[in-house]
Amino acid sequence: MAAKGWTQVASGGDVAVVAIKTSQIQRTLQTFYDGFGGGWGWRRFGGGGFGDATTTEQDYKVGTLVVDLYDAKTKQLIWRGSAQDTVSDKAAKNEKNLDKGVAKMFKPFPPGSAKS
């Protein structure tokens, strides 16, 4: 926000900032086929088949950051931004992704600015 000309103050500001983070587990299913057996074509009775299929589950964590800016006097929401990404087991990677997400989130900030 400082890069956009805003100044942080300890109290008495015009805007209140509220940041909320959440995370949830997502699941993906991947199915792999080892062939279709019997070749292509039509068969009227038996034979052939579709081969074997193996399905695996993989859980992963998705993190979301929502930043709300409120008019300090009226308590009305004046801007909301959000960023979402997969959470890694590596803290440094998460920090790098968070920095990228926040930069992207604030690209169209302040309200009414041209999106670039």
N, C-alpha and C positions, 0 to 999 in steps of 0.2 A: 504494500500500500504506500510505503514511503516513496517508491519509484514513481508513483502516480501523483505525488505531491501532498499526500496526507501525512499528518504528524501525530504520533502516539502521545497521549497525555495520561497522567496518573488518575485524574478525576476531572469532572466538568466537561467532558467531551461532547461533541455534537452527535456522535454515532457510537452505539454499543455493539461490540462484536461477540457473537456466540458461535463457538465451534463445537460440533458434535461428531464423534467418530463411532462407527459401528463395524462389526464384522459378522460374517455368517459363513457357514460351511456350504459349499456347492458340490454337487456330485456330477461326474461325467461318466458315461458308459461308452466303451469302445468295443466294437465287435470285429473280429478278424476271421476271415474265411480261409480255409486251406485248399480250396478248389471246389469245382462243381461236379466232379466225378461223372464219367459216362459221356463226356463231350456235349456238344450243342445239338439241338434237334428235339424232335418230339418222339415220344415213345408211348405206345398205347397201354402196354401192360408191364408193370414193374421195371426193375433194372435202373441203372443210373442212380441219380440222387444229387444232392447238393453239397456233399462233403461235410466236413465238420466245421462248426463255428465255435469260437471261444469269445466270451464277453467278460471284460474286466471293468471293475469300478475303480474310480479314482476320486478321492475327496480332495478339495482344495479350499483355502480360505480366501474370501473376497472382503476387502476393507473399503469402507465408504467414509468420506469426510464431507460434512455439510457445514458451510460457513454462512451464517445469517448476519446481516447488518441492519440494525434497528435505529430509527430516529430516536435519540435519547429523550426528547421532550414528549413526543406523541406516542412513543412505544410502537410505532407502525413499522412493519418490515419494509425496507427500501431496496434490499438486494439479497439474492441468495445464489450461492455457487456450490457446486459439488464436484467431487472427483472420486473415481472408483478404480480399483486395480486388484490384482491377485496379490496376496500377501506371501512373502518368501520366508524361509527359515533363517535368512541372513539379514541381520539388522541394517547393515550398510546398504544393501540393495533396497530395502524398504524405505530408508531415508532418501535415497536417490530418486526412487519412484514417487515418493511423497512430494519432494521438491519440484519434480516435473509436473505432477498433477496440480499442485497449487499454482504454479506459473501459468499453466493452461487455463485453470479456473478463473484466474484474475485477468486474463488477456482482454476480455471485454469490459473490464472495470475501469472507471466508475460507471454507474448507471447512466445510460444515454450516450456513452462513448461509442464510436464506430468500432465494429468488430473487425479485427485485422488478422 
